[in-house]
Amino acid sequence: MRPQAHDTGFTLIELLVVLTILALLGVLLPRLTRSSPGLQVRAAAASLAADLRLLRSEAARHHVVTELVLQPEAYRLSPGGTIRRPPSQVTLSYAPAVPDMLDRAADRLRFFGDGSSSGGKIILRDGKAEASVQVAWIGGAIAVHAP
């Protein structure tokens, strides 16, 4: 009987295919891992919505008024006074659902003990992308709108 020869290596074509795949990964991988322009805005909007939901639940649970005080570069949760800052290039603006005639500060979104809110829309921008967080004034429902 003749001993069988075993292939103990790779063919040139197999090596070329592997090298081609590695080269493509080297070119494409850095582009895929770079953050998209709207990623920071969407993440900031999701974080803001979570904070708003926390304020809404605290207001309903303790039957108190809670509020979010907005500034262009940050917002403060009250009660508690916690200040949150979105990424540096993200700015905030607020459009109230109904102008607050008692307190002319147009930078406050309030949640009340009965589940309602002052309502409005918070817009987050970073120059390239935009997202918004909408708060319904009747039920206090919170929705994130991001492209």
C-alpha positions in Angstrom: 0.0 0.0 0.0 1.1 3.4 -0.8 1.0 6.0 2.0 -1.5 8.8 1.4 -0.2 12.3 1.0 -1.8 14.8 3.3 -2.1 18.5 2.3 -0.3 20.3 5.0 -0.6 23.9 4.0 -2.7 26.5 2.2 -2.9 27.2 -1.4 -1.9 30.5 -2.8 -5.6 31.3 -3.6 -6.6 30.6 0.0 -3.9 33.0 1.3 -4.9 35.7 -1.2 -8.5 35.4 -0.1 -7.6 35.8 3.6 -5.3 38.7 2.9 -8.0 40.4 0.8 -10.6 40.0 3.7 -8.1 41.4 6.2 -7.3 44.4 4.0 -11.0 45.2 3.6 -11.5 45.0 7.3 -8.6 47.3 7.9 -10.2 49.9 5.6 -13.8 49.5 6.6 -13.6 48.8 10.3 -12.5 52.3 11.3 -15.3 53.8 9.3 -17.9 51.6 10.9 -16.8 52.3 14.4 -16.8 56.0 14.1 -19.9 57.5 15.7 -22.6 58.7 13.3 -23.5 62.4 13.5 -26.8 61.9 15.3 -25.6 59.2 17.8 -24.7 61.7 20.6 -28.0 63.6 20.1 -30.1 60.4 20.2 -28.2 59.2 23.3 -28.7 62.6 25.0 -32.4 62.5 24.1 -32.8 59.0 25.6 -31.1 60.1 28.8 -33.2 63.2 29.1 -36.4 61.1 28.5 -35.3 58.8 31.3 -34.8 61.8 33.7 -38.2 63.1 32.7 -39.9 59.8 33.4 -38.2 59.7 36.8 -39.5 63.2 37.6 -43.0 62.2 36.5 -43.0 59.1 38.7 -41.7 61.1 41.7 -44.4 63.7 41.3 -47.2 61.1 41.1 -45.7 59.0 43.9 -45.3 61.8 46.4 -48.1 64.1 45.1 -45.7 67.0 44.7 -44.6 69.2 41.8 -41.3 68.3 40.2 -39.6 70.2 37.5 -36.8 70.2 35.0 -35.0 73.5 34.6 -33.4 73.9 31.2 -30.4 75.9 30.1 -28.8 75.8 26.7 -25.9 73.6 27.9 -27.4 71.7 30.9 -30.6 70.9 32.8 -31.4 70.6 36.5 -33.7 68.1 38.1 -35.8 69.4 41.0 -36.2 68.4 43.8 -32.7 67.3 44.4 -30.9 69.8 42.3 -29.0 67.2 40.2 -27.4 68.9 37.2 -27.0 66.9 34.0 -24.9 68.0 31.0 -25.3 66.5 27.6 -22.2 66.1 25.4 -20.4 69.4 24.9 -21.7 70.1 21.3 -25.3 69.3 22.1 -27.5 72.3 22.9 -31.0 72.3 24.5 -34.0 74.5 23.8 -37.5 74.3 25.1 -40.9 75.2 23.6 -43.7 75.0 26.3 -47.0 73.5 25.3 -48.9 76.3 27.1 -47.1 79.5 28.2 -46.9 79.6 32.0 -48.6 82.8 32.9 -47.9 82.6 36.7 -44.2 82.1 36.3 -42.8 83.8 33.2 -39.7 81.5 33.3 -40.0 79.6 30.0 -37.3 77.2 30.9 -39.2 74.9 33.3 -41.1 71.8 32.5 -43.2 70.7 35.5 -44.9 67.5 36.5 -47.8 67.6 38.9 -49.0 65.1 41.5 -52.1 64.2 39.5 -50.0 62.9 36.6 -50.3 65.9 34.3 -47.5 68.2 33.3 -46.9 71.7 31.9 -46.0 69.9 28.7 -43.8 70.9 25.8 -41.0 69.9 23.5 -37.3 69.9 24.3 -35.1 70.1 21.2 -31.5 68.8 21.3 -29.1 69.9 18.5 -25.5 69.4 17.8 -25.3 71.4 14.5 -25.5 68.3 12.3 -28.4 66.4 13.9 -31.5 67.0 15.9 -33.8 65.0 18.2 -36.7 66.0 20.4 -38.4 64.9 23.5 -42.1 65.6 23.6 -44.1 65.8 26.9 -47.9 65.7 26.7 -49.5 68.1 29.1 -52.6 66.1 29.8 -51.1 62.7 30.8 -47.5 63.6 31.0 -46.6 61.0 28.4 -43.0 61.3 27.2 -41.9 60.4 23.6 -38.5 60.7 22.0 -38.4 61.6 18.3 -35.0 61.1 16.7 -34.2 60.4 13.0 
